[in-house]
Each structure stands twice: as structure tokens, then as C-alpha cells.
Amino acid sequence: MKIYTATHPLEAHMLMQLLHQQGIACELRGEMLFALRGEIPMDSSSAPSLWLQKPEQKTAAQQIIREFLNPPPAECWQCPECGEHHEGQFSACWQCGFSQTTQ
């Protein structure tokens, strides 16, 4: 059962790994056809796609895909060193160089 059509093989591989980590068996089809884009029409039948091996895992797989495609926004934070406020997508303070990843 086809569960997802990707825009790029890398996207398909990332999702496939997320699904495998959760115990959802799936396979990637159409990956090699991506190299022929421009030579053949690219549509949902030729794009990289993920196929479930167990249809009963459809609901769980759809939830994982939804979370991957719509991640929650990162929270704003204040630098503990200088007090500067930053948007959530930044992990380092532009003012003093403090990095949240070193905590």
C-alpha cells in the first residue's frame, strides 16, 4: 500500500528511517527513476514513494509522516549569558556567541 510520495529520494529515505525506527515496515520504490527526471514525466507514479508492507500500520505511519512534514515551531529563548532574546530556530547567540548545543 502506497503511503507517501516524496519530492526527492533524500526525503523518502529520511521518512523510511523514521518509520523503521518505530517498527513500521516499508519499502522505497521509484528511487532510481528520479535520476531520469527531465527524460521521463515526473508524477506520482514515477516519483520516489514509500509503500507499507503491513496495511494495518497505516494510521501509525500517517501520524509519523504528519509530524515529519509539520514539526512544531521551536520556542523563543533568552541567552543566559547576555540576556539577548532569540527566535527558536537559532541555537547560538549572535550577541555573545553562547551556544545552546554546548549545554
CORJOLIN-V547818 format. One record per residue. PHI is phi in degrees with one decimal (999 if undefined). D_FIRST is the distance of its C-alpha to the first C-alpha in Angstrom with 1 decimal. Layout:
BEGIN
phi	d_first
PHI	D_FIRST
PHI	D_FIRST
END
This chain:
BEGIN
phi	d_first
999	0.0
-71.1	3.8
-111.7	6.2
-160.0	9.4
-111.6	11.6
-92.0	14.8
-91.0	18.3
-156.4	19.5
-57.7	18.4
-62.7	20.5
-61.1	18.6
-62.8	15.3
-66.0	17.2
-62.2	18.7
-65.6	15.6
-60.3	14.1
-65.6	17.5
-60.8	17.6
-65.1	14.4
-61.2	15.8
-61.8	19.1
-95.6	17.8
79.4	16.4
-100.2	12.7
-79.9	11.3
-148.8	9.2
-131.9	10.0
-99.7	11.5
-123.0	11.4
82.9	14.2
-61.7	16.6
-71.1	19.4
-67.4	19.2
-59.6	20.3
-66.1	23.7
-95.2	24.1
-58.6	24.0
96.4	27.1
-97.0	27.0
-124.7	23.9
-65.2	22.5
-99.3	20.1
-139.7	17.5
-64.2	13.8
-84.0	13.3
-115.3	15.6
-78.6	15.3
-59.8	13.9
-140.5	10.3
-103.8	8.5
-122.5	5.2
-75.0	5.3
-90.9	7.0
-125.5	8.0
-56.3	6.4
-68.8	10.1
-94.0	10.3
-58.0	8.6
-61.9	12.3
-63.8	13.7
-64.8	11.5
-62.0	12.2
-64.7	15.8
-62.9	16.1
-64.8	14.9
-58.6	17.3
-65.3	20.1
-67.4	19.6
-77.2	19.9
-128.7	22.7
-66.4	24.9
-66.6	28.0
-65.6	31.1
-72.7	33.5
-76.7	36.7
-65.6	40.0
-143.0	42.5
-114.1	46.2
-64.5	47.6
-72.6	49.6
-85.7	52.0
-120.7	53.1
85.2	51.6
-67.1	49.7
-91.8	46.7
-134.9	43.4
-72.2	40.0
-62.3	37.1
-74.1	35.6
-95.8	38.8
-110.7	39.5
-126.6	43.0
-81.0	46.1
-73.6	47.4
-77.0	50.9
-119.7	51.6
91.0	48.7
-57.6	47.6
-118.0	44.0
-67.6	41.8
-73.7	39.9
-92.0	43.2
-74.5	43.6
END
